[in-house]
Amino acid sequence: MAAISRLPMPIQETYEWQYEGACRDVDPETFFSPDAERGPRRRAREAAAKALCNVCPVVQQCLNHALTVREPYGVWGGLTINERDQLLRRTG
């Protein structure tokens, strides 16, 4: 679960970047894996999600959000949970 205490205030402007996301009209399953998904299928889904992130105008805001609230699932800002964890460990 995301750290609720780290979520920004519930002010519309705080979340407005989400309206510009390349993922806005994409099936959320592209970004979040089913429980039993492993191997090539998972890598292919994550690659498809990251491809959308690569052309997204708000990818940095998305990644900042995920790092700030410690999103525990899915691809956010072009990174998987493991990649985000590694980034957080490197940056302290």
Secondary structure by P-SEA (a helix, b strand, c coil): cccccccccccccccccccccccccccccccccccccccaaaaaaaaaaaaaaaaccaaaaaaaaaaaacccccccccccaaaaaaaaaaac
